Amino acid sequence: SSLSGSAMRLNVRIQVGSVLQDATIEIACGTGEQHVRWLGLVASSRYQQECFPNAFLIPMRVAHRSEGVDRVLKPREVLHETLEDGDEVVVQLREGAQITDDAFYDGDFEWSEVAYGPGSNLRECRFDWTGKGSDFPDKVRGHYTVAREWKEIFSPKEIQEFEATFEVPVEPLEVLTQAGEVAYDWVAIKRFPPGVCEYVFVKEGTEMLGLTPKPVEARDGTQCHRLEFKWDCCIAPEPNADDDSRPSTASSLDADKVDPRFEQDWETMTLKWMEPHMKTRVKDVLIEFYAILTDLFDSYAFMGLDLTSAHHTIGMDDLKHLMVQCDLLNPESGVHISWDQICTWFEEASGMSFGKPHLPQRLTRAHYLELLLRMAHFTMCHRPKPGQQVVALDEGFFRFITDVLIPVMDVYDDDPIRKTAVEYKNLIAIQQHRPSMRSIYSSLEQEWAEDQERMVAPAALKHVLEVAQQACSEESPPPEKKQADKEAKEGEKPPEVEDPLAEFGEEGRLSFEQLEVMTQAFDEALATVTSKRPEPPETLGLYFWEFFEMVMHLARAPAGQEGLGEVHDIIPALVATMQTAVSLVEKGVIELPALYEDEEAEPEAPVA
């Protein structure tokens, strides 16, 4: 193994599922004091940034490759104790958000659970029997005391469980002697936070002591063994390590590879609610995942108000849409965050005190990151799902990203609407008409009772398309024309009637055939776009992102059909048709349908 204190660089090959990738990533490990599980996270983060944008894949195992043979490394092995400078390492990453039975080699899922699962923040405490003869104990009985500086990491209930009297079986562990012969150690193993344990061995109910460690007097006056278990990774021996006590190798990226926007965002975030010692640890996690979190932010900012500015923003409605996709606003889910709580957090992060922010309120990237941290703290550290362990914020933020955000981002990566939107010609058409789409959305908004939020009712969007379709149909003249024809038949001189809907038939608008396909596809598109919304479809209003998704679904519906054009041709025509409808709504020619069929018996306000 490499000597501690000398610089170590490792050549990492990435394997996604069962496919070994061509790229080799060189990772600087400093003096190699980190665990193998650290290397897995760093390799995945670097691969995400350099080779496979917009997806973070969970490490499933790490192996040392020598002469074509892989030796799987234990998650908590220290790098410099098991690897040499320049060694080749293979990191296997999980393919996608779901785990399939045949996706991995045997033991890979178990490796990931040990490395990053619920018990990964505990250390292995080993109790070796060192007595003479063949009279081996059958278990260890003891009392554990969690170290004072580690108690704040865990809940009072967890501390109570850790410090209760415990018993664990003593089992034989096969080892090789220096002569190459097989022998056995008799060992008991249990996982605890760092602390001190007083214990004895037990044989058929009778307590007994080994030779080492030297017996001492227990708190009750009896004899026992005493062992102190410190944190088993020396990057930071204590959870509240100061900045100066953490070596530079604690972060996965060299300074020149950290996104220059990160420090600006970090300095802008208030984080007044976070304990000072936790900021250093959270910062490390945020650095690792900054690229994918900003990619997610940019995917919403893509339809923002002003893309010419260097400082892009998203709306509160975009954040709310993301939370809906993460199932965080559903009262029936395991973890539910109220929207009022999100608004309070935003006021604290932004320093604004003008009252509850409305959905169009803009969020900077720093606001967005701080709100994600607040969500992680709430769902992982404050009110986790039933049966889920309370963890420290740095681990909670990691789990929130990997368990909550990344599965949603995987869905976004496979979303045909998003893929269609970024195709070159479609992207140009969208960006040219983005301001018009926002203007149309604002003009079609209606106020929802009690919430005092303005959103577009799906029925209103469908209504203007149906009016446009009817206006483009030669078989169905407008009411004013029907009245004129009736008067002409009765012998009266028909008045000059200017059809207010004739503008729908002008050049550059949708054709009757295109509108017919869109109205037929409308309900299915709406069901897809709002599938994660917890409220009934008839009581919801569309967020702007959902409105944009509806526009894309409608533009895709006739695309490719003979004579109906492609998406990049249909988007401008659809925008022009809706602009005509908006103009006629403002003139009073088209009346938007009521929010509810029976306004006298209005239901409860919809969930915005």
Secondary structure by P-SEA (a helix, b strand, c coil): cccccbbbbbbbbbbcccccccbbbbbbbccccccaaaaaaaaaaaaaacccccbbbbbcbbbbbcccbbbbbccccccccccccbbbbbbbbbccccccccccccaaaaaaaaaccccccbbbbbbbbbcccccccccccccccccccccccccaaaaaaaaccbbbbbbbbbbbccccbbbbbbbbbbbbcbbbbbbccccccbbbbccccccccccccbbbbbbbbcccccccccccccccccccccccccccccccaaaaaaaacccccccccaaaaaaaaaaaaaaaaaaaaaaaaccccccccccccccaaaaaaaaaaaccccccccbbbbaaaaaaaaaaaaccccccccccccccaaaaaaaaaaaaaaaccccccccbbbbcaaaaaaaaaacccaaaaaaaaacaaaaaaacaaaaaaaaaaaaaaaaaaaaaccccccccbbbbbaaaaaaaaaaaaaaaccccccaaaaaaaaaaaacccccccccccccccccccccaaaaaaaaaaaaaaaaaaacccccccccccccaaaaaaaaaaaaaccccccccccaaaaaaaaaaaaaaaaaaaaaccccccccccccccccccccc
